[in-house]
């Protein structure tokens, strides 16, 4: 709310800035749609001459739409490859952090043994450098894994 209030009262040399009417369209992450909807609603209370539109869609579809020019911004909960960012001159701005639950199925684990995953192990799993349970990095943390 503080940011919205500040934007609504921007001044230059004492004059209230009145930006031209703009329509910006964005889309993406189904998870983030309620948050962006509320933010846009709050923004529109202060900015009547412009319009922000957010469409819920799969994150990958929003990135494609951004690249092909049918959206002005995309919201994704996926890590975009550096090559894609560079090729299309895209900038990633983190706006929200969400909780992530790691759910696993490891039938080989003896009864009563819980899988241990360090922060580094999770980073390696999410970036794809660890993709199997018997990877040496995971096995060092969990000697019970066959």
URZI-V963715 format. One record per backbone hydrogen bond with DSSP energy under -0.5 kcal/mol. NH is the residue of the N-H (numbers start at 1). CO is the residue of the C=O. Records with the same first field share a line. If there is no record, write none. Layout:
NH = CO + CO
//
This chain:
5 = 1
6 = 2
7 = 3
8 = 4
9 = 5 + 6
10 = 7
12 = 15
15 = 12
17 = 10
19 = 17
24 = 22 + 51
26 = 53
27 = 73
28 = 55
29 = 75
33 = 29
36 = 32
37 = 33
38 = 34
39 = 35
40 = 36
41 = 37
42 = 38
43 = 39
44 = 40
45 = 41 + 42
46 = 42 + 43
47 = 43
48 = 46
51 = 22
53 = 24
55 = 26
57 = 28
62 = 58
63 = 59
64 = 60
65 = 61
66 = 62
67 = 63
68 = 64
69 = 66
70 = 65
71 = 65
72 = 25
73 = 25
75 = 27
76 = 74
80 = 78
84 = 81
85 = 81
86 = 82
87 = 83
88 = 84
89 = 86
90 = 85
93 = 91
94 = 92
102 = 100
103 = 101
109 = 106
113 = 110
114 = 112
117 = 115
122 = 118
123 = 119
124 = 120
125 = 121
126 = 122
127 = 123
128 = 125
129 = 124
130 = 124
135 = 132
139 = 135
140 = 136
141 = 137 + 138
142 = 138
145 = 142
//
